[in-house]
Amino acid sequence: MTRKERISRFSSKTSAPPVYPWSVRWPVPLFPIDHLLASPDFSVVERRTLEPVGSDHLPVWVVLSLDN
């Protein structure tokens, strides 16, 4: 659990691999940079990245289900 997840009480609903930081001095990817946070009341139905649209980030597609 990350610090932002502990503070917000939300959890990450994406599953992105680590990426390279802006500086090319780092030899390995360090952390995921694109997130969707949701309360524990939601579960993930589907998650994926979409085709690039001209940004340095990939669009993230997430379908959530509200748990009862």
mmCIF file as Biopython writes it, N, C-alpha, C and O atoms, coordinates in Angstrom:
data_model
#
loop_
_atom_site.group_PDB
_atom_site.id
_atom_site.type_symbol
_atom_site.label_atom_id
_atom_site.label_alt_id
_atom_site.label_comp_id
_atom_site.label_asym_id
_atom_site.label_entity_id
_atom_site.label_seq_id
_atom_site.pdbx_PDB_ins_code
_atom_site.Cartn_x
_atom_site.Cartn_y
_atom_site.Cartn_z
_atom_site.occupancy
_atom_site.B_iso_or_equiv
_atom_site.auth_seq_id
_atom_site.auth_asym_id
_atom_site.pdbx_PDB_model_num
ATOM 1   N N  . MET A ? 1  ? 0.849   -1.170 0.000   1.0 0.0 1  A 1 
ATOM 2   C CA . MET A ? 1  ? 0.000   0.000  0.000   1.0 0.0 1  A 1 
ATOM 3   C C  . MET A ? 1  ? 0.898   1.238  0.000   1.0 0.0 1  A 1 
ATOM 4   O O  . MET A ? 1  ? 1.852   1.326  0.773   1.0 0.0 1  A 1 
ATOM 5   N N  . THR A ? 2  ? 0.584   2.179  -0.866  1.0 0.0 2  A 1 
ATOM 6   C CA . THR A ? 2  ? 1.391   3.393  -0.955  1.0 0.0 2  A 1 
ATOM 7   C C  . THR A ? 2  ? 0.945   4.417  0.083   1.0 0.0 2  A 1 
ATOM 8   O O  . THR A ? 2  ? -0.113  4.278  0.696   1.0 0.0 2  A 1 
ATOM 9   N N  . ARG A ? 3  ? 1.750   5.425  0.265   1.0 0.0 3  A 1 
ATOM 10  C CA . ARG A ? 3  ? 1.427   6.494  1.218   1.0 0.0 3  A 1 
ATOM 11  C C  . ARG A ? 3  ? 0.120   7.181  0.842   1.0 0.0 3  A 1 
ATOM 12  O O  . ARG A ? 3  ? -0.723  7.432  1.703   1.0 0.0 3  A 1 
ATOM 13  N N  . LYS A ? 4  ? -0.051  7.489  -0.458  1.0 0.0 4  A 1 
ATOM 14  C CA . LYS A ? 4  ? -1.283  8.176  -0.863  1.0 0.0 4  A 1 
ATOM 15  C C  . LYS A ? 4  ? -2.508  7.293  -0.653  1.0 0.0 4  A 1 
ATOM 16  O O  . LYS A ? 4  ? -3.599  7.801  -0.392  1.0 0.0 4  A 1 
ATOM 17  N N  . GLU A ? 5  ? -2.338  5.982  -0.764  1.0 0.0 5  A 1 
ATOM 18  C CA . GLU A ? 5  ? -3.461  5.076  -0.505  1.0 0.0 5  A 1 
ATOM 19  C C  . GLU A ? 5  ? -3.800  5.054  0.985   1.0 0.0 5  A 1 
ATOM 20  O O  . GLU A ? 5  ? -4.975  5.035  1.352   1.0 0.0 5  A 1 
ATOM 21  N N  . ARG A ? 6  ? -2.792  5.057  1.835   1.0 0.0 6  A 1 
ATOM 22  C CA . ARG A ? 6  ? -3.042  5.082  3.284   1.0 0.0 6  A 1 
ATOM 23  C C  . ARG A ? 6  ? -3.733  6.367  3.697   1.0 0.0 6  A 1 
ATOM 24  O O  . ARG A ? 6  ? -4.690  6.334  4.471   1.0 0.0 6  A 1 
ATOM 25  N N  . ILE A ? 7  ? -3.261  7.504  3.190   1.0 0.0 7  A 1 
ATOM 26  C CA . ILE A ? 7  ? -3.816  8.798  3.578   1.0 0.0 7  A 1 
ATOM 27  C C  . ILE A ? 7  ? -5.241  8.970  3.060   1.0 0.0 7  A 1 
ATOM 28  O O  . ILE A ? 7  ? -6.117  9.428  3.794   1.0 0.0 7  A 1 
ATOM 29  N N  . SER A ? 8  ? -5.475  8.607  1.803   1.0 0.0 8  A 1 
ATOM 30  C CA . SER A ? 8  ? -6.789  8.830  1.193   1.0 0.0 8  A 1 
ATOM 31  C C  . SER A ? 8  ? -7.794  7.732  1.511   1.0 0.0 8  A 1 
ATOM 32  O O  . SER A ? 8  ? -8.998  7.921  1.341   1.0 0.0 8  A 1 
ATOM 33  N N  . ARG A ? 9  ? -7.304  6.591  1.971   1.0 0.0 9  A 1 
ATOM 34  C CA . ARG A ? 9  ? -8.119  5.395  2.195   1.0 0.0 9  A 1 
ATOM 35  C C  . ARG A ? 9  ? -8.691  4.835  0.897   1.0 0.0 9  A 1 
ATOM 36  O O  . ARG A ? 9  ? -9.651  4.064  0.915   1.0 0.0 9  A 1 
ATOM 37  N N  . PHE A ? 10 ? -8.098  5.226  -0.223  1.0 0.0 10 A 1 
ATOM 38  C CA . PHE A ? 10 ? -8.439  4.663  -1.526  1.0 0.0 10 A 1 
ATOM 39  C C  . PHE A ? 10 ? -7.350  3.677  -1.905  1.0 0.0 10 A 1 
ATOM 40  O O  . PHE A ? 10 ? -6.240  3.729  -1.373  1.0 0.0 10 A 1 
ATOM 41  N N  . SER A ? 11 ? -7.667  2.785  -2.819  1.0 0.0 11 A 1 
ATOM 42  C CA . SER A ? 11 ? -6.650  1.850  -3.292  1.0 0.0 11 A 1 
ATOM 43  C C  . SER A ? 11 ? -6.503  1.961  -4.799  1.0 0.0 11 A 1 
ATOM 44  O O  . SER A ? 11 ? -7.434  2.351  -5.504  1.0 0.0 11 A 1 
ATOM 45  N N  . SER A ? 12 ? -5.336  1.615  -5.274  1.0 0.0 12 A 1 
ATOM 46  C CA . SER A ? 12 ? -5.064  1.692  -6.704  1.0 0.0 12 A 1 
ATOM 47  C C  . SER A ? 12 ? -5.847  0.611  -7.428  1.0 0.0 12 A 1 
ATOM 48  O O  . SER A ? 12 ? -5.847  -0.548 -7.016  1.0 0.0 12 A 1 
ATOM 49  N N  . LYS A ? 13 ? -6.512  0.996  -8.508  1.0 0.0 13 A 1 
ATOM 50  C CA . LYS A ? 13 ? -7.298  0.054  -9.298  1.0 0.0 13 A 1 
ATOM 51  C C  . LYS A ? 13 ? -6.645  -0.219 -10.643 1.0 0.0 13 A 1 
ATOM 52  O O  . LYS A ? 13 ? -7.210  -0.923 -11.479 1.0 0.0 13 A 1 
ATOM 53  N N  . THR A ? 14 ? -5.463  0.333  -10.852 1.0 0.0 14 A 1 
ATOM 54  C CA . THR A ? 14 ? -4.735  0.057  -12.087 1.0 0.0 14 A 1 
ATOM 55  C C  . THR A ? 14 ? -3.584  -0.876 -11.768 1.0 0.0 14 A 1 
ATOM 56  O O  . THR A ? 14 ? -3.175  -1.022 -10.616 1.0 0.0 14 A 1 
ATOM 57  N N  . SER A ? 15 ? -3.089  -1.482 -12.778 1.0 0.0 15 A 1 
ATOM 58  C CA . SER A ? 15 ? -1.990  -2.420 -12.606 1.0 0.0 15 A 1 
ATOM 59  C C  . SER A ? 15 ? -0.956  -2.116 -13.674 1.0 0.0 15 A 1 
ATOM 60  O O  . SER A ? 15 ? -0.782  -2.872 -14.630 1.0 0.0 15 A 1 
ATOM 61  N N  . ALA A ? 16 ? -0.285  -1.012 -13.496 1.0 0.0 16 A 1 
ATOM 62  C CA . ALA A ? 16 ? 0.677   -0.568 -14.502 1.0 0.0 16 A 1 
ATOM 63  C C  . ALA A ? 16 ? 2.080   -0.991 -14.097 1.0 0.0 16 A 1 
ATOM 64  O O  . ALA A ? 16 ? 2.419   -0.968 -12.913 1.0 0.0 16 A 1 
ATOM 65  N N  . PRO A ? 17 ? 2.891   -1.373 -15.061 1.0 0.0 17 A 1 
ATOM 66  C CA . PRO A ? 17 ? 4.279   -1.699 -14.735 1.0 0.0 17 A 1 
ATOM 67  C C  . PRO A ? 17 ? 5.064   -0.427 -14.429 1.0 0.0 17 A 1 
ATOM 68  O O  . PRO A ? 17 ? 4.645   0.662  -14.822 1.0 0.0 17 A 1 
ATOM 69  N N  . PRO A ? 18 ? 6.175   -0.544 -13.746 1.0 0.0 18 A 1 
ATOM 70  C CA . PRO A ? 18 ? 7.012   0.630  -13.497 1.0 0.0 18 A 1 
ATOM 71  C C  . PRO A ? 18 ? 7.482   1.268  -14.797 1.0 0.0 18 A 1 
ATOM 72  O O  . PRO A ? 18 ? 7.602   0.608  -15.829 1.0 0.0 18 A 1 
ATOM 73  N N  . VAL A ? 19 ? 7.741   2.549  -14.720 1.0 0.0 19 A 1 
ATOM 74  C CA . VAL A ? 19 ? 8.205   3.294  -15.892 1.0 0.0 19 A 1 
ATOM 75  C C  . VAL A ? 19 ? 9.492   4.028  -15.545 1.0 0.0 19 A 1 
ATOM 76  O O  . VAL A ? 19 ? 9.869   4.133  -14.378 1.0 0.0 19 A 1 
ATOM 77  N N  . TYR A ? 20 ? 10.154  4.528  -16.565 1.0 0.0 20 A 1 
ATOM 78  C CA . TYR A ? 20 ? 11.379  5.284  -16.345 1.0 0.0 20 A 1 
ATOM 79  C C  . TYR A ? 20 ? 11.053  6.689  -15.871 1.0 0.0 20 A 1 
ATOM 80  O O  . TYR A ? 20 ? 10.139  7.319  -16.403 1.0 0.0 20 A 1 
ATOM 81  N N  . PRO A ? 21 ? 11.780  7.192  -14.885 1.0 0.0 21 A 1 
ATOM 82  C CA . PRO A ? 21 ? 11.618  8.594  -14.502 1.0 0.0 21 A 1 
ATOM 83  C C  . PRO A ? 21 ? 12.147  9.502  -15.610 1.0 0.0 21 A 1 
ATOM 84  O O  . PRO A ? 21 ? 12.813  9.038  -16.536 1.0 0.0 21 A 1 
ATOM 85  N N  . TRP A ? 22 ? 11.856  10.762 -15.512 1.0 0.0 22 A 1 
ATOM 86  C CA . TRP A ? 22 ? 12.238  11.720 -16.556 1.0 0.0 22 A 1 
ATOM 87  C C  . TRP A ? 22 ? 13.737  11.702 -16.805 1.0 0.0 22 A 1 
ATOM 88  O O  . TRP A ? 22 ? 14.177  11.790 -17.952 1.0 0.0 22 A 1 
ATOM 89  N N  . SER A ? 23 ? 14.518  11.590 -15.749 1.0 0.0 23 A 1 
ATOM 90  C CA . SER A ? 23 ? 15.975  11.578 -15.887 1.0 0.0 23 A 1 
ATOM 91  C C  . SER A ? 23 ? 16.433  10.217 -16.406 1.0 0.0 23 A 1 
ATOM 92  O O  . SER A ? 23 ? 16.054  9.181  -15.860 1.0 0.0 23 A 1 
ATOM 93  N N  . VAL A ? 24 ? 17.238  10.222 -17.447 1.0 0.0 24 A 1 
ATOM 94  C CA . VAL A ? 24 ? 17.730  8.964  -18.008 1.0 0.0 24 A 1 
ATOM 95  C C  . VAL A ? 24 ? 18.905  8.392  -17.213 1.0 0.0 24 A 1 
ATOM 96  O O  . VAL A ? 24 ? 19.477  7.373  -17.599 1.0 0.0 24 A 1 
ATOM 97  N N  . ARG A ? 25 ? 19.257  9.029  -16.131 1.0 0.0 25 A 1 
ATOM 98  C CA . ARG A ? 25 ? 20.350  8.534  -15.294 1.0 0.0 25 A 1 
ATOM 99  C C  . ARG A ? 25 ? 19.953  7.279  -14.517 1.0 0.0 25 A 1 
ATOM 100 O O  . ARG A ? 25 ? 20.820  6.535  -14.059 1.0 0.0 25 A 1 
ATOM 101 N N  . TRP A ? 26 ? 18.655  7.043  -14.368 1.0 0.0 26 A 1 
ATOM 102 C CA . TRP A ? 26 ? 18.202  5.869  -13.621 1.0 0.0 26 A 1 
ATOM 103 C C  . TRP A ? 26 ? 18.304  4.640  -14.513 1.0 0.0 26 A 1 
ATOM 104 O O  . TRP A ? 26 ? 17.802  4.664  -15.637 1.0 0.0 26 A 1 
ATOM 105 N N  . PRO A ? 27 ? 18.939  3.566  -14.049 1.0 0.0 27 A 1 
ATOM 106 C CA . PRO A ? 27 ? 19.160  2.392  -14.903 1.0 0.0 27 A 1 
ATOM 107 C C  . PRO A ? 27 ? 17.945  1.478  -15.076 1.0 0.0 27 A 1 
ATOM 108 O O  . PRO A ? 27 ? 17.890  0.702  -16.030 1.0 0.0 27 A 1 
ATOM 109 N N  . VAL A ? 28 ? 16.967  1.562  -14.161 1.0 0.0 28 A 1 
ATOM 110 C CA . VAL A ? 28 ? 15.801  0.666  -14.249 1.0 0.0 28 A 1 
ATOM 111 C C  . VAL A ? 28 ? 14.518  1.457  -13.990 1.0 0.0 28 A 1 
ATOM 112 O O  . VAL A ? 28 ? 14.557  2.495  -13.331 1.0 0.0 28 A 1 
ATOM 113 N N  . PRO A ? 29 ? 13.386  0.979  -14.501 1.0 0.0 29 A 1 
ATOM 114 C CA . PRO A ? 29 ? 12.112  1.634  -14.181 1.0 0.0 29 A 1 
ATOM 115 C C  . PRO A ? 29 ? 11.868  1.598  -12.671 1.0 0.0 29 A 1 
ATOM 116 O O  . PRO A ? 29 ? 12.220  0.626  -12.003 1.0 0.0 29 A 1 
ATOM 117 N N  . LEU A ? 30 ? 11.267  2.657  -12.144 1.0 0.0 30 A 1 
ATOM 118 C CA . LEU A ? 30 ? 11.106  2.755  -10.696 1.0 0.0 30 A 1 
ATOM 119 C C  . LEU A ? 30 ? 9.678   2.606  -10.200 1.0 0.0 30 A 1 
ATOM 120 O O  . LEU A ? 30 ? 9.449   1.910  -9.211  1.0 0.0 30 A 1 
ATOM 121 N N  . PHE A ? 31 ? 8.715   3.234  -10.855 1.0 0.0 31 A 1 
ATOM 122 C CA . PHE A ? 31 ? 7.372   3.260  -10.287 1.0 0.0 31 A 1 
ATOM 123 C C  . PHE A ? 31 ? 6.338   3.512  -11.373 1.0 0.0 31 A 1 
ATOM 124 O O  . PHE A ? 31 ? 6.647   4.123  -12.396 1.0 0.0 31 A 1 
ATOM 125 N N  . PRO A ? 32 ? 5.107   3.043  -11.155 1.0 0.0 32 A 1 
ATOM 126 C CA . PRO A ? 32 ? 4.038   3.356  -12.098 1.0 0.0 32 A 1 
ATOM 127 C C  . PRO A ? 32 ? 3.631   4.822  -11.929 1.0 0.0 32 A 1 
ATOM 128 O O  . PRO A ? 32 ? 3.673   5.351  -10.819 1.0 0.0 32 A 1 
ATOM 129 N N  . ILE A ? 33 ? 3.242   5.470  -13.009 1.0 0.0 33 A 1 
ATOM 130 C CA . ILE A ? 33 ? 2.912   6.895  -12.919 1.0 0.0 33 A 1 
ATOM 131 C C  . ILE A ? 33 ? 1.449   7.204  -13.203 1.0 0.0 33 A 1 
ATOM 132 O O  . ILE A ? 33 ? 1.000   8.313  -12.911 1.0 0.0 33 A 1 
ATOM 133 N N  . ASP A ? 34 ? 0.707   6.287  -13.748 1.0 0.0 34 A 1 
ATOM 134 C CA . ASP A ? 34 ? -0.705  6.537  -14.047 1.0 0.0 34 A 1 
ATOM 135 C C  . ASP A ? 34 ? -1.564  5.668  -13.134 1.0 0.0 34 A 1 
ATOM 136 O O  . ASP A ? 34 ? -1.375  4.455  -13.050 1.0 0.0 34 A 1 
ATOM 137 N N  . HIS A ? 35 ? -2.505  6.308  -12.455 1.0 0.0 35 A 1 
ATOM 138 C CA . HIS A ? 35 ? -3.292  5.604  -11.443 1.0 0.0 35 A 1 
ATOM 139 C C  . HIS A ? 35 ? -4.770  5.929  -11.577 1.0 0.0 35 A 1 
ATOM 140 O O  . HIS A ? 35 ? -5.152  6.959  -12.131 1.0 0.0 35 A 1 
ATOM 141 N N  . LEU A ? 36 ? -5.570  5.050  -11.069 1.0 0.0 36 A 1 
ATOM 142 C CA . LEU A ? 36 ? -6.966  5.324  -10.785 1.0 0.0 36 A 1 
ATOM 143 C C  . LEU A ? 36 ? -7.160  4.849  -9.359  1.0 0.0 36 A 1 
ATOM 144 O O  . LEU A ? 36 ? -6.946  3.677  -9.051  1.0 0.0 36 A 1 
ATOM 145 N N  . LEU A ? 37 ? -7.564  5.760  -8.493  1.0 0.0 37 A 1 
ATOM 146 C CA . LEU A ? 37 ? -7.803  5.404  -7.101  1.0 0.0 37 A 1 
ATOM 147 C C  . LEU A ? 37 ? -9.300  5.372  -6.860  1.0 0.0 37 A 1 
ATOM 148 O O  . LEU A ? 37 ? -10.033 6.229  -7.354  1.0 0.0 37 A 1 
ATOM 149 N N  . ALA A ? 38 ? -9.754  4.386  -6.102  1.0 0.0 38 A 1 
ATOM 150 C CA . ALA A ? 38 ? -11.173 4.273  -5.774  1.0 0.0 38 A 1 
ATOM 151 C C  . ALA A ? 38 ? -11.297 3.723  -4.364  1.0 0.0 38 A 1 
ATOM 152 O O  . ALA A ? 38 ? -10.375 3.100  -3.838  1.0 0.0 38 A 1 
ATOM 153 N N  . SER A ? 39 ? -12.442 3.963  -3.768  1.0 0.0 39 A 1 
ATOM 154 C CA . SER A ? 39 ? -12.676 3.451  -2.420  1.0 0.0 39 A 1 
ATOM 155 C C  . SER A ? 39 ? -12.791 1.932  -2.463  1.0 0.0 39 A 1 
ATOM 156 O O  . SER A ? 39 ? -13.002 1.353  -3.528  1.0 0.0 39 A 1 
ATOM 157 N N  . PRO A ? 40 ? -12.653 1.292  -1.318  1.0 0.0 40 A 1 
ATOM 158 C CA . PRO A ? 40 ? -12.777 -0.170 -1.268  1.0 0.0 40 A 1 
ATOM 159 C C  . PRO A ? 40 ? -14.163 -0.675 -1.667  1.0 0.0 40 A 1 
ATOM 160 O O  . PRO A ? 40 ? -14.354 -1.880 -1.829  1.0 0.0 40 A 1 
ATOM 161 N N  . ASP A ? 41 ? -15.129 0.226  -1.828  1.0 0.0 41 A 1 
ATOM 162 C CA . ASP A ? 41 ? -16.482 -0.167 -2.235  1.0 0.0 41 A 1 
ATOM 163 C C  . ASP A ? 41 ? -16.546 -0.610 -3.689  1.0 0.0 41 A 1 
ATOM 164 O O  . ASP A ? 41 ? -17.564 -1.147 -4.126  1.0 0.0 41 A 1 
ATOM 165 N N  . PHE A ? 42 ? -15.473 -0.391 -4.443  1.0 0.0 42 A 1 
ATOM 166 C CA . PHE A ? 42 ? -15.449 -0.729 -5.863  1.0 0.0 42 A 1 
ATOM 167 C C  . PHE A ? 42 ? -14.497 -1.884 -6.127  1.0 0.0 42 A 1 
ATOM 168 O O  . PHE A ? 42 ? -13.472 -2.027 -5.461  1.0 0.0 42 A 1 
ATOM 169 N N  . SER A ? 43 ? -14.848 -2.697 -7.098  1.0 0.0 43 A 1 
ATOM 170 C CA . SER A ? 43 ? -13.929 -3.728 -7.585  1.0 0.0 43 A 1 
ATOM 171 C C  . SER A ? 43 ? -13.735 -3.525 -9.083  1.0 0.0 43 A 1 
ATOM 172 O O  . SER A ? 43 ? -14.578 -2.938 -9.761  1.0 0.0 43 A 1 
ATOM 173 N N  . VAL A ? 44 ? -12.627 -4.014 -9.576  1.0 0.0 44 A 1 
ATOM 174 C CA . VAL A ? 44 ? -12.280 -3.833 -10.984 1.0 0.0 44 A 1 
ATOM 175 C C  . VAL A ? 44 ? -12.933 -4.927 -11.823 1.0 0.0 44 A 1 
ATOM 176 O O  . VAL A ? 44 ? -12.791 -6.116 -11.540 1.0 0.0 44 A 1 
ATOM 177 N N  . VAL A ? 45 ? -13.653 -4.502 -12.862 1.0 0.0 45 A 1 
ATOM 178 C CA . VAL A ? 45 ? -14.234 -5.427 -13.828 1.0 0.0 45 A 1 
ATOM 179 C C  . VAL A ? 45 ? -13.263 -5.613 -14.986 1.0 0.0 45 A 1 
ATOM 180 O O  . VAL A ? 45 ? -13.051 -6.726 -15.467 1.0 0.0 45 A 1 
ATOM 181 N N  . GLU A ? 46 ? -12.676 -4.502 -15.426 1.0 0.0 46 A 1 
ATOM 182 C CA . GLU A ? 46 ? -11.739 -4.535 -16.553 1.0 0.0 46 A 1 
ATOM 183 C C  . GLU A ? 46 ? -10.760 -3.382 -16.405 1.0 0.0 46 A 1 
ATOM 184 O O  . GLU A ? 46 ? -11.131 -2.304 -15.943 1.0 0.0 46 A 1 
ATOM 185 N N  . ARG A ? 47 ? -9.504  -3.607 -16.797 1.0 0.0 47 A 1 
ATOM 186 C CA . ARG A ? 47 ? -8.517  -2.527 -16.824 1.0 0.0 47 A 1 
ATOM 187 C C  . ARG A ? 47 ? -7.530  -2.804 -17.942 1.0 0.0 47 A 1 
ATOM 188 O O  . ARG A ? 47 ? -7.107  -3.940 -18.162 1.0 0.0 47 A 1 
ATOM 189 N N  . ARG A ? 48 ? -7.176  -1.738 -18.643 1.0 0.0 48 A 1 
ATOM 190 C CA . ARG A ? 48 ? -6.200  -1.860 -19.727 1.0 0.0 48 A 1 
ATOM 191 C C  . ARG A ? 48 ? -5.744  -0.473 -20.140 1.0 0.0 48 A 1 
ATOM 192 O O  . ARG A ? 48 ? -6.374  0.528  -19.799 1.0 0.0 48 A 1 
ATOM 193 N N  . THR A ? 49 ? -4.657  -0.422 -20.868 1.0 0.0 49 A 1 
ATOM 194 C CA . THR A ? 49 ? -4.223  0.832  -21.464 1.0 0.0 49 A 1 
ATOM 195 C C  . THR A ? 49 ? -4.671  0.843  -22.917 1.0 0.0 49 A 1 
ATOM 196 O O  . THR A ? 49 ? -4.759  -0.198 -23.567 1.0 0.0 49 A 1 
ATOM 197 N N  . LEU A ? 50 ? -4.949  2.037  -23.409 1.0 0.0 50 A 1 
ATOM 198 C CA . LEU A ? 50 ? -5.404  2.218  -24.781 1.0 0.0 50 A 1 
ATOM 199 C C  . LEU A ? 50 ? -4.240  2.682  -25.648 1.0 0.0 50 A 1 
ATOM 200 O O  . LEU A ? 50 ? -3.139  2.923  -25.154 1.0 0.0 50 A 1 
ATOM 201 N N  . GLU A ? 51 ? -4.493  2.801  -26.918 1.0 0.0 51 A 1 
ATOM 202 C CA . GLU A ? 51 ? -3.471  3.261  -27.861 1.0 0.0 51 A 1 
ATOM 203 C C  . GLU A ? 51 ? -3.054  4.698  -27.534 1.0 0.0 51 A 1 
ATOM 204 O O  . GLU A ? 51 ? -3.874  5.475  -27.045 1.0 0.0 51 A 1 
ATOM 205 N N  . PRO A ? 52 ? -1.806  5.064  -27.793 1.0 0.0 52 A 1 
ATOM 206 C CA . PRO A ? 52 ? -1.338  6.431  -27.541 1.0 0.0 52 A 1 
ATOM 207 C C  . PRO A ? 52 ? -2.165  7.462  -28.314 1.0 0.0 52 A 1 
ATOM 208 O O  . PRO A ? 52 ? -2.627  7.210  -29.427 1.0 0.0 52 A 1 
ATOM 209 N N  . VAL A ? 53 ? -2.335  8.627  -27.689 1.0 0.0 53 A 1 
ATOM 210 C CA . VAL A ? 53 ? -3.109  9.705  -28.320 1.0 0.0 53 A 1 
ATOM 211 C C  . VAL A ? 53 ? -2.326  11.010 -28.382 1.0 0.0 53 A 1 
ATOM 212 O O  . VAL A ? 53 ? -2.923  12.085 -28.436 1.0 0.0 53 A 1 
ATOM 213 N N  . GLY A ? 54 ? -1.012  10.931 -28.375 1.0 0.0 54 A 1 
ATOM 214 C CA . GLY A ? 54 ? -0.204  12.137 -28.499 1.0 0.0 54 A 1 
ATOM 215 C C  . GLY A ? 54 ? 0.289   12.693 -27.181 1.0 0.0 54 A 1 
ATOM 216 O O  . GLY A ? 54 ? 0.724   13.843 -27.126 1.0 0.0 54 A 1 
ATOM 217 N N  . SER A ? 55 ? 0.233   11.923 -26.137 1.0 0.0 55 A 1 
ATOM 218 C CA . SER A ? 55 ? 0.723   12.337 -24.829 1.0 0.0 55 A 1 
ATOM 219 C C  . SER A ? 55 ? 1.897   11.439 -24.452 1.0 0.0 55 A 1 
ATOM 220 O O  . SER A ? 55 ? 2.147   10.425 -25.103 1.0 0.0 55 A 1 
ATOM 221 N N  . ASP A ? 56 ? 2.613   11.817 -23.396 1.0 0.0 56 A 1 
ATOM 222 C CA . ASP A ? 56 ? 3.661   10.932 -22.905 1.0 0.0 56 A 1 
ATOM 223 C C  . ASP A ? 56 ? 3.103   9.906  -21.919 1.0 0.0 56 A 1 
ATOM 224 O O  . ASP A ? 56 ? 3.865   9.162  -21.302 1.0 0.0 56 A 1 
ATOM 225 N N  . HIS A ? 57 ? 1.779   9.864  -21.769 1.0 0.0 57 A 1 
ATOM 226 C CA . HIS A ? 57 ? 1.087   8.873  -20.950 1.0 0.0 57 A 1 
ATOM 227 C C  . HIS A ? 57 ? 0.121   8.106  -21.828 1.0 0.0 57 A 1 
ATOM 228 O O  . HIS A ? 57 ? -0.439  8.659  -22.774 1.0 0.0 57 A 1 
ATOM 229 N N  . LEU A ? 58 ? -0.075  6.846  -21.524 1.0 0.0 58 A 1 
ATOM 230 C CA . LEU A ? 58 ? -1.093  6.075  -22.228 1.0 0.0 58 A 1 
ATOM 231 C C  . LEU A ? 58 ? -2.438  6.280  -21.542 1.0 0.0 58 A 1 
ATOM 232 O O  . LEU A ? 58 ? -2.491  6.375  -20.315 1.0 0.0 58 A 1 
ATOM 233 N N  . PRO A ? 59 ? -3.524  6.350  -22.305 1.0 0.0 59 A 1 
ATOM 234 C CA . PRO A ? 59 ? -4.849  6.418  -21.680 1.0 0.0 59 A 1 
ATOM 235 C C  . PRO A ? 59 ? -5.108  5.127  -20.895 1.0 0.0 59 A 1 
ATOM 236 O O  . PRO A ? 59 ? -4.726  4.039  -21.324 1.0 0.0 59 A 1 
ATOM 237 N N  . VAL A ? 60 ? -5.752  5.268  -19.758 1.0 0.0 60 A 1 
ATOM 238 C CA . VAL A ? 60 ? -6.076  4.118  -18.918 1.0 0.0 60 A 1 
ATOM 239 C C  . VAL A ? 60 ? -7.585  3.913  -18.953 1.0 0.0 60 A 1 
ATOM 240 O O  . VAL A ? 60 ? -8.351  4.835  -18.675 1.0 0.0 60 A 1 
ATOM 241 N N  . TRP A ? 61 ? -8.007  2.698  -19.295 1.0 0.0 61 A 1 
ATOM 242 C CA . TRP A ? 61 ? -9.432  2.345  -19.338 1.0 0.0 61 A 1 
ATOM 243 C C  . TRP A ? 61 ? -9.705  1.419  -18.160 1.0 0.0 61 A 1 
ATOM 244 O O  . TRP A ? 61 ? -9.091  0.358  -18.041 1.0 0.0 61 A 1 
ATOM 245 N N  . VAL A ? 62 ? -10.631 1.825  -17.286 1.0 0.0 62 A 1 
ATOM 246 C CA . VAL A ? 62 ? -10.970 1.005  -16.131 1.0 0.0 62 A 1 
ATOM 247 C C  . VAL A ? 62 ? -12.484 0.958  -16.008 1.0 0.0 62 A 1 
ATOM 248 O O  . VAL A ? 62 ? -13.147 1.995  -16.030 1.0 0.0 62 A 1 
ATOM 249 N N  . VAL A ? 63 ? -13.030 -0.246 -15.877 1.0 0.0 63 A 1 
ATOM 250 C CA . VAL A ? 63 ? -14.459 -0.432 -15.618 1.0 0.0 63 A 1 
ATOM 251 C C  . VAL A ? 63 ? -14.568 -0.931 -14.184 1.0 0.0 63 A 1 
ATOM 252 O O  . VAL A ? 63 ? -13.964 -1.937 -13.811 1.0 0.0 63 A 1 
ATOM 253 N N  . LEU A ? 64 ? -15.352 -0.208 -13.389 1.0 0.0 64 A 1 
ATOM 254 C CA . LEU A ? 64 ? -15.515 -0.551 -11.976 1.0 0.0 64 A 1 
ATOM 255 C C  . LEU A ? 64 ? -16.921 -1.060 -11.704 1.0 0.0 64 A 1 
ATOM 256 O O  . LEU A ? 64 ? -17.866 -0.745 -12.427 1.0 0.0 64 A 1 
ATOM 257 N N  . SER A ? 65 ? -17.036 -1.843 -10.659 1.0 0.0 65 A 1 
ATOM 258 C CA . SER A ? 65 ? -18.333 -2.319 -10.192 1.0 0.0 65 A 1 
ATOM 259 C C  . SER A ? 65 ? -18.495 -1.855 -8.754  1.0 0.0 65 A 1 
ATOM 260 O O  . SER A ? 65 ? -17.589 -2.008 -7.935  1.0 0.0 65 A 1 
ATOM 261 N N  . LEU A ? 66 ? -19.650 -1.291 -8.457  1.0 0.0 66 A 1 
ATOM 262 C CA . LEU A ? 66 ? -19.935 -0.870 -7.087  1.0 0.0 66 A 1 
ATOM 263 C C  . LEU A ? 66 ? -20.405 -2.087 -6.311  1.0 0.0 66 A 1 
ATOM 264 O O  . LEU A ? 66 ? -21.450 -2.663 -6.616  1.0 0.0 66 A 1 
ATOM 265 N N  . ASP A ? 67 ? -19.636 -2.475 -5.310  1.0 0.0 67 A 1 
ATOM 266 C CA . ASP A ? 67 ? -19.982 -3.649 -4.506  1.0 0.0 67 A 1 
ATOM 267 C C  . ASP A ? 67 ? -21.076 -3.283 -3.512  1.0 0.0 67 A 1 
ATOM 268 O O  . ASP A ? 67 ? -21.107 -2.170 -2.986  1.0 0.0 67 A 1 
ATOM 269 N N  . ASN A ? 68 ? -21.954 -4.215 -3.268  1.0 0.0 68 A 1 
ATOM 270 C CA . ASN A ? 68 ? -23.050 -3.974 -2.300  1.0 0.0 68 A 1 
ATOM 271 C C  . ASN A ? 68 ? -22.690 -4.495 -0.940  1.0 0.0 68 A 1 
ATOM 272 O O  . ASN A ? 68 ? -23.484 -4.381 -0.006  1.0 0.0 68 A 1 
#
